[in-house]
Amino acid sequence: MKKSIKIALSILVLVLIGYFGYTHFKKTSVLLNVIHKDAESVIKVGVHDIKKTLLLDVLSSPSYYWKNSKLYKDSKKDDSKEDDDIGVDFKPYTMAFYSIKNIDNTLFTTFKINDSEAFEKYIKKYAQKKSSLITNNEIGYKNLVLEKSQLILAWNSEKIALALTLDASLEKLKVVFEDVLLKNQLISDKNHKIIKQLSTSNDHIVYLKNESIIRLNFKDKEAIIDGNIFTQKADAYKMSTTYNGLPEASFQFYFDGNFNSIEHKTAFTQRLENLSFFSKNNIEATQLINKTNGFLSIGIKGTTMQSDTIVGYEYNDNFEKVAVKKLQEKEVPKISINLGVNKNESLNMYLQNQGAIKNDVLLSIPYYTFYTNENGNNLSLSTAKEDMNTEEINSSSFFNLDVNFNRLQKDISIPRANEVFGLLETLNLRANQLKGTNQIKIEGCLIGKSEDVNIISQIFFGLEKQKAEEDLVNENI
């Protein structure tokens, strides 16, 4: 009997060693030849770890998944089937996205092509479906630009370089594509610092940049974010911030960028100077930054009425078509925006001189009317003419975001966004500067409606249910 137990335990130990050994191998191997050698930051998405978490969630809440999986299957029953063999595994064990210095607002990743012929067949069909053209690059790879999806693909017979970008400019990205596809400038050493850090992480999503790390994990009812960011200098941000908050607001955000730091001012100027919003409104980023102290707060609470000019067309007595302007009342959210200003610089006067403000109204945001007012410390922009009741709050966080989705649904009307809002309860995200160090602590939590179901499933099936209901309404119209 004892001998049998020893054999059974030995087999169990071998199985466990084999499983964890295989898991470690997979977590390491899938990251090799994916990340550029000069990657500035990396985001790892643990596809397998997320699937494993959801599988355990299915076992703990089988009735929820059974009911919703039937709904999902019914909503997809008429969908056309895509070919299974496309020559590429777009859902690998783990996915890694990286950024490259001096290429802003762009994430890259790499996929291995297992069957070049199958992939060429698939991508040709996909390009036709998206009404896009595949271009042949003379030096050895092909491109596909999907502007609406903000995706750019480049590939040869062995691998694909994919870019998610806000600026769909092939010219800016081709240096990375050439490094990946022609020069193979990818990390292939399993002992590389980035590979070792990512492969040992069991988090669902993890972000790395030098020593900084931020983790995101999905649980029953909530998504938890935590981590540490390390700055070049100690005490880069303030240990306490005072702001005027809206009690019981549906949305409250503030950030103290601490423009006493020349480095911070320079960094923000560089980020803003290329935005088309400023050039369209005749605003120079340098002038704007120099007149502010780095503080910004945004609050939303309740609604107010505004008059909107509607242009219609009528025929006069001579049967000539003429434009007729009419005022129409509309309900808009009460939004309060505050920008901290330097005492010796008038931001309000500068914006007036540039034509961005006229008669105490901000002209650069077309959908809502924002009324402006500048006192000694702030430039205030508000959709309500009357003052919004605020209270002075002292916080140990230099960055904070609080959202109450139940209230926000009532205050702001964004059809597709409200569908997501209806599935969630609250969001809180904050950042604290640790005194005397170059370390910033990040903490946050997104909370869903259901206590016992993973938040990913809540959002996914919730949106599927809403889509099915919309399709049913449209069919009956």
N, C-alpha and C positions, 0 to 999 in steps of 0.2 A: 504493500500500500504506500509506504513512505517513498519507495523507489519510483512509483508511478507519479506521485506528487512532485518529486524532484524533476522528473522528465518533463512533466507538464509545465512547471515553472521555468525550466530551462528553455522550452519551446516558446513560452510567452515572452521571456526576456529577449530571445533572439528576434522574435516578431517585432517587439517594441524598438529594439536597436535598428532593425531593418527599416521600420517605418520612419523613425526620426532621422535616420541616415539618408533615406530617400528624400524626405521632406527638405532637409538641409541642402542636399545636392540640387534639387529642383529650384529652391529659393536662390541659390547661387548661380546656377547655369543659365537660368532665364534672363539674368541681368547682364550677362557677358555679351559683348558686341551689340549693345543696344544704346549705350550712353556715350556721348562725345567725350574725348579726353580733356577738352577744355570747358566742360559743363560748369556753369556758375552755380546753378542750383538744380536739385532733382526732386521730383515728386514720384513716389512709388505707390501704386494702387495694388493692394494684395487681393487680386481677383479670387484666388483659391481660398484665402482666409475669409473673405466676405461670403463666398458660397458655403463654406463650412459653418459659419455662424448662422446663416439663414436656414441651413438644413437642420441644425439643432433647434432653431426656432419653430420649424415645421413640426418637429416631434413634440414640442411643448404646447403648441396651439394648433392642433390638426384641423379642428372644425373651421377656424378662420381661413386657413389656406385652402381647404377643400371647397368651401363656398366661393371664395374669390378666384380660384384657379378655374372653376367651371365657367364663371363669368368671363374670365380672360380668354379661355378657349372659344367660347361662343362669339366673342367680339372679333376673333381672328379667323373664324372658320372660312370666310370668303376671301381672305387675303391670298394673293398669288404666292406660290412657293419659289424661293430662290434656289439656285443650284447649290447643293451642299458642298461640292468640291470646288473651291475658288483658289486653291493653291497657296493660301495663307491662313494662319491661325490668328484671327483678330481678337481672340479671347484667350490669351495665354495664361499660364499659371500666375504670373505677375506682370504688370505693365509699369514701365518707367518713362516719365516725361522729364525733359530737361530744358533749361534755358541757357542761352549763350550771351556773354557780355557784349554790349553795344547793339544787340538786336532786341528791341523792346517789345513787350506785349506779344511774345511768341513762345510757344512750347513745342519742342520736337520730340519724336520718338522713332524707333526703328523696328521693323518687322522682317523676319526671315521669309523668303519665298521658297516654299517646298516644291511647287510645281509651276514652273514659269509659263508653260503653255496654258494651263488651266487659269492662271491669274490673268494673262493677257486677254483671254476670252471674256473673263468676268469684268475686267476693268473697262474694256471696250463697250460692253453692254451697259455698264454703270454710267459711263460718260454720256452715252446716248440718252439714257433716262434723265440725266441732269442737264441735258442740252449744252454740254461742255465739250471742248476739243482737246484731244491728246496731242501734245507737241513733242517732236523728236529732237533731242539735243544732240548736236553734232559730235560732242565729245564722249558720248557713251551712255546716256540715260534719257528717260522720257519724263514728261511733266503733265500734270492735270491740275488746273486751278478751279476750285469750286468757291466762287466769291460769296454766294449766299450762305454757304455753310462755314465760311472762313477757314477753309481747308486747302492746303496745297500738298500734292503728292509728287514725289520723284522716285523713280525706280529703274533698276537694271534687271538682269536675269536672276540675281541672287537675293536682293533685299529692297525694302521700301523705306524711304525716309519721308516721314509725315510731319507737317507743320500745322499747328492750330494757331492762327494769327488774327489780330485785329487789323493788320495792314497787309492785305493780300497782294504784296509786291514780290514777284518772283526774283527781281533783280537783287533785292536785299538779302534774300535767303539762299541764293545759289551757292554762295561760298560754303555754307554748311552742307548742302546737298552734295557738293563735289568732295568735301572731306569724308562724308559717310560712304558715298557710292563709288568714288574713284580712288581715294587715298586710304580708305578703311581706318580713319582716325577715331576708333572706338575703343573703349576700355575692354580688354580681353584678359586682364590679370585678376584672378579671383582674390588675391591678397591686396588689391587696391583698396584704399581707405573707404571710398564711397561704396564699393561692392560689399565690403565687410560690414559696414554700418547698416546697409539696407537689408542684407540677407539675414541678419540676426534679429531684425525687427519683426514682431508679430502683430503690429498695428495694421488696421485696415487701410489707412492712408497715412503716409509719412512724408514730410517735407524736410529736405536737408539743404543747408547753405553754409559751407565752412563748418563752424562748430554749432551753429543754430539748428534746432530741430523742433518741428511742430507735428503733433500726432492727432489723428482723427479716428475715432472708433464708434461703431454703430451698435446700439444695445436696444433692449426692450424700452420703448417709449422715447428714448433720447439718443442724441449724437453728442459725444463728449470730445472737446478739443482742449489740448494742453501742450505746453512746450516752453522752450526758452530761446530767446533771440539774443545774440551777443553783438554789441556795438564796438566800434573801434576805440571809443573813449568811455571812461566811467561817467556815470550820472548824465548820460546824453539827454534824458528827458526829466521832467520835474517829478518829484515824489508826491506832490499834491496839486490839485487843480480846483479852482472855484468857478462855477458856471451857474447860469440861470436856467433851471430845469422846469418842465411842465409837469405838475402833479398828475399822476394817472394818465400819462401820455400813451398813445398807441405806438409811437415811434420816438425814441430819444437817442441821439448820437452826439458825441462830442470828441474832439481830438485836439490836443495841445501839442503842436509841432515844434514848439520852443525855438523860435527864430532868433533867439539870442545867439544860437550856434550858427556860425557862418556856413559850416558844412551842411546843415539842414536847409538853410535858405538856398544854397547853390543846388542841392539835390532836387528840391521842389521846383525851382525855376527850370531846370533841365527837363523835368517831367511834364511841365505845363506848356513850355514854349512851342512844342510841336502840335498841340491840340488845335484843331481847326476852329473850335468854338471861340477861342480868343482872337484869332486873326479875322474871323467873320465879324466880330464886334469891335474891331479896332482897339483891342486891348493888348498891351505888351506884358508878358509874364513877369519880366524883371520889375517893371513899375508896380504891378499888382503886389508882388511879394514884398517889395521894399516898403510898401505902405501898410502891411499887415504884420502882426506879431506871431502868426502861426496857429492861432486858435480858431476853431470852427465848431459850431454846434447847429444841429438841425432837430427840430421837434415837430411832431404832428399830433394834434388833439382836437377832435370835433370837426365840424364843417361850417362854412359860411357861404353867403351868396355874393356872386359877382356878376356884373353886366358884361355881356359879350356882344360884339358887333357882328351881325350876320348880314352878308351881302347877297341880295337877291336881284332878280331882273323882272321889270314890268314894262308894259307898252304905254307910252303917253298918248295924248289926243291925236298926235300926228302918226300914230302906229310905229313909233320909233322905240327900239329896245333900249332901256336906260337902267343903270344900276341903282338900286335902292338899298340904303343902309337902315337896318333895324336893330334896336337893342333887345337882347334876350337875357333873362336872368338864368343863371346856372349855379348849381351847388358844387362847391369845390372844398377840398380839405383845408383846414386851418394849418398852415405851415409857417413855422418861424425859423428863420436862418439868421445866425449871428456870426459875424466875422470880427475877430479882434484886430484893432487898428493901432498904429503907432500914434502917440499923442501929437507929434509935430507934423504928421502927414495926414491930409484929408483924402481918404479913399473915395468918399462920396463926390468930392469936387473933381477928382481925377476922372471918375466914371461919367460924370456930367460933361466934362470937357471932351471926352471921347465919344459922346453920343449914346452911351449905354444906359444912362439914366436921364429921363426928361420929366419935368413936373413931379418929381418924387416918385416916379414909377420906373421900375427896371424893364427895359425893352428887349433884353436878349433872351428871355424865356417866354415863348409865344403862348403856351397853353393856359397858364395861370397869370394873373396880374399880381405882381409883387410890389408893395408899397415900401418905400425906403425911408430910413431915419438914422442919422448918425449922431451919437453923443460922444463924450470924451474917450470912451474905451471900445465902442462897438459900432459897426455898421449893421443895422437890423433890416432884414427883408421879410415881409409878412404878407400873406394872402388876405389877411383881415385888417380892415382899417382901424378897428378898436384894439386896444392893448390886450395882449394875452396874459393871463395871470401866471406869474412864474414865482419860483422860490429859489433863493440862493443856496446852492449845495456845495459842500466841500468834499472832494473825493481823493482817494489815494491812487486812483487810476488816471493816467494821462490819456488813455483811449478807452471809450466805453460805448457799447451799442446795446440797447434794450428794446425789444419789440414784443408787443402783445398783439398776436394775430387776430384774436376775437374782436378787439377794438379797431384794429387797422382795417379789417373788412368793412366796417361801418363808415370809416372816415375817408377811404380812398377807393376809387373805382378803376381797377385795372383787371379786365375780364379774366385773362389767363393767369395772372398773378393771384387773383382772389381764389381761384380753384386750389392753388397750393396753400394759401393762407387758411382756408377752411379745414385743412388736414392737420394744422399745427396749433400749438398753444403759445409758447414763448421762445424767445431767443435772447441770450445774453452772451456778450463777448467783451473781454476787458484785457488791458495790458498795464502792468505795473513795473515801474523802474525800481530795482532793488538797490537800496542806498549804498553808496560807496563802491559799487561794482559796475561792470559793463554788461550786466545781465538784466534782461527784461522777461518777466514771467507772463505767459499767455494762458488764459483760462476761458472756457466758454461752454455753453450747453444749449442745444436745440431740443425742445420737448414737443412730442406729438400727442395726439388725442388718446390713443389706446395704451393702457397700462402694460399689457402682456404680449405685445407684438413688436417685432423689430421695426425701427422707424423707417428703414428703407422699404420694407414691405408695405407699411402704412401709406407712404407717399405713392409708391408704384401702383398698388391696387386701388387707392383712392382716386388717382387720376384716370385709371382705366375705367372705373365705374362711372365717373363723370362724363367721360368720352362716350361710353355706351349709351348713357341717358341722352346726351346731345344728339347722337346718331338716330336714336329712336324718335326723338322730337322732330328731327329733320325729315325722317321718312314719312311721318304723319302729316307734314305740312303740304 
